[in-house]
Amino acid sequence: MTRAQVAAYANSAASHKLDPVALASGGEALALALAWLREQPVEAGKLVYATAEPEEVSAAQEKLGRERAGLVVEEALARLAQEGFALGVRRFVVAGGETSGAVTQALGVDRLSVGREIAPGVPWCFATRNGKTFAITLKSGNFGTEDFFARALASLD
C-alpha cells in the first residue's frame, strides 16, 4: 500500500527518491537530497521516499546486505527530518516501522499527544521540539487508502 500511496502523492507534490546504494557510497546522495529539500517551499507538501518495487529492494539488499540497505535509508530520512524541522516544516507523515523509529528519535520525540484519526489505526500525533509543536503521523505499510498522504496533510489545514 505504501508504494501506491507514494505513487499517488508524487503526482501532486514535489518528490525526491532516495537510492540506498547511492546513499551507502558516500555523502553525495544525502547532500543532493538536503539541497533539494532546501529548495522546496516550507509550506508546500513534499515527499522524500525510498519505497521501491520488490526487485529494486532485493537488488539493493543483495549489494549492501539487508540490514545496511535499511539503515542507510533510515539515517538519511532521519537527517532530512531534522533539516526539514530546522527549515520550518511542522507536518511529517512517516511510513514504516523502522523509519518511524529513526525519524522520531532524530526529532527528539519522547512524548506524543494523540489527535484525531486520519485512517483506522493511524492518528495525527503532536510533539514538541525546541519549544515548537509539530504534527507527526507514523503509518505502517498497509494502513490507509491510496490518497492517504494528501488526505492526512489536508486534514491539518
C-alpha positions as CSV (number, residue, x, y, z in Angstrom):
1,M,0.0,0.0,0.0
2,T,2.8,2.4,0.7
3,R,4.1,2.1,-2.8
4,A,0.7,3.0,-4.2
5,Q,0.4,5.9,-1.7
6,V,3.8,7.2,-2.7
7,A,2.9,7.0,-6.4
8,A,-0.4,8.8,-5.8
9,Y,1.1,11.6,-3.8
10,A,4.2,12.0,-6.1
11,N,1.7,13.1,-8.8
12,S,0.7,16.2,-6.8
13,A,3.8,17.1,-4.8
14,A,7.5,17.7,-5.3
15,S,9.2,14.4,-4.6
16,H,12.7,13.1,-4.2
17,K,13.6,9.4,-4.3
18,L,16.4,8.1,-2.2
19,D,18.6,5.3,-3.5
20,P,20.1,3.1,-0.8
21,V,23.1,2.1,-2.9
22,A,23.9,5.8,-3.7
23,L,23.5,6.7,0.0
24,A,25.8,4.0,1.1
25,S,28.6,5.1,-1.4
26,G,29.2,8.4,0.3
27,G,27.7,11.7,1.3
28,E,26.8,13.0,-2.2
29,A,23.4,11.4,-2.4
30,L,22.4,12.8,1.0
31,A,23.9,16.2,0.2
32,L,21.7,16.2,-3.0
33,A,18.6,15.3,-1.0
34,L,19.3,18.0,1.5
35,A,19.9,20.6,-1.2
36,W,16.6,19.5,-2.9
37,L,14.8,19.9,0.4
38,R,16.2,23.4,1.0
39,E,14.9,24.4,-2.4
40,Q,11.3,23.4,-1.6
41,P,8.7,25.9,-0.2
42,V,8.4,25.2,3.5
43,E,4.6,25.3,3.5
44,A,4.2,23.1,0.4
45,G,3.7,19.4,0.7
46,K,6.7,17.4,-0.4
47,L,7.7,13.8,-0.5
48,V,11.0,12.1,0.3
49,Y,10.9,8.4,-0.1
50,A,12.9,5.2,-0.7
51,T,9.9,3.0,-1.4
52,A,10.6,0.8,-4.4
53,E,9.4,-2.2,-6.3
54,P,10.4,-5.5,-4.8
55,E,13.1,-6.2,-7.4
56,E,14.8,-2.8,-6.6
57,V,14.7,-3.6,-2.9
58,S,16.2,-7.0,-3.5
59,A,19.0,-5.6,-5.7
60,A,19.9,-3.0,-3.1
61,Q,19.8,-5.6,-0.3
62,E,21.9,-8.0,-2.4
63,K,24.5,-5.3,-2.9
64,L,24.6,-3.8,0.6
65,G,23.1,-6.5,2.8
66,R,19.6,-6.3,4.1
67,E,20.4,-4.5,7.4
68,R,22.8,-2.0,5.8
69,A,20.3,-1.2,3.0
70,G,17.6,-0.3,5.5
71,L,20.0,1.5,7.8
72,V,21.3,4.0,5.2
73,V,17.8,4.9,4.2
74,E,16.7,5.3,7.9
75,E,19.7,7.5,8.6
76,A,19.1,9.7,5.6
77,L,15.4,10.1,6.4
78,A,16.2,11.0,10.0
79,R,18.7,13.6,8.8
80,L,16.2,15.0,6.3
81,A,13.5,15.2,9.0
82,Q,16.0,17.2,11.2
83,E,16.7,19.5,8.3
84,G,13.1,19.9,7.5
85,F,12.3,20.9,11.0
86,A,15.2,23.4,11.0
87,L,13.7,24.9,7.8
88,G,10.3,25.2,9.4
89,V,8.4,22.1,8.4
90,R,5.9,21.2,11.1
91,R,4.0,18.3,9.5
92,F,5.5,14.9,9.0
93,V,4.0,11.7,7.6
94,V,6.3,8.8,8.2
95,A,5.7,5.4,6.7
96,G,7.4,2.2,8.0
97,G,8.2,1.0,11.5
98,E,12.0,1.3,11.5
99,T,11.8,4.6,9.6
100,S,9.3,5.9,12.2
101,G,11.7,5.0,15.0
102,A,14.6,6.7,13.2
103,V,12.6,9.9,12.5
104,T,11.1,10.2,16.0
105,Q,14.5,9.6,17.6
106,A,16.1,12.2,15.3
107,L,13.4,14.7,16.1
108,G,13.8,14.1,19.8
109,V,10.3,12.8,20.4
110,D,9.9,11.4,23.9
111,R,6.2,12.1,24.3
112,L,3.3,12.2,21.8
113,S,-0.2,13.7,22.2
114,V,-2.6,11.6,20.2
115,G,-5.0,13.6,18.0
116,R,-7.8,12.6,15.6
117,E,-7.6,9.6,13.4
118,I,-6.7,10.0,9.7
119,A,-7.5,6.4,8.8
120,P,-8.4,3.5,11.0
121,G,-5.4,2.9,13.4
122,V,-3.4,6.0,12.2
123,P,-3.9,9.2,14.2
124,W,-2.2,12.5,13.9
125,C,0.1,13.0,16.9
126,F,1.7,16.1,18.2
127,A,5.1,16.6,19.8
128,T,7.4,19.5,20.8
129,R,10.9,20.2,19.8
130,N,12.9,23.3,20.9
131,G,9.6,24.8,22.1
132,K,7.9,24.4,18.8
133,T,4.9,22.0,18.3
134,F,4.8,19.8,15.2
135,A,2.4,17.2,13.9
136,I,3.6,13.7,13.0
137,T,1.8,10.5,11.9
138,L,3.5,7.2,11.9
139,K,2.0,4.8,9.4
140,S,2.9,1.1,8.9
141,G,2.8,-0.2,5.4
142,N,-0.7,-1.5,4.9
143,F,-2.7,1.3,6.6
144,G,-4.7,3.9,4.7
145,T,-6.0,4.3,1.2
146,E,-4.0,5.4,-1.8
147,D,-4.7,9.1,-1.2
148,F,-3.6,8.8,2.5
149,F,-0.7,11.3,2.3
150,A,-2.8,14.0,0.7
151,R,-5.8,13.4,3.0
152,A,-3.5,13.3,6.1
153,L,-1.9,16.7,5.2
154,A,-5.2,18.3,4.1
155,S,-6.8,17.3,7.4
156,L,-4.5,19.7,9.3
157,D,-5.3,22.6,7.0
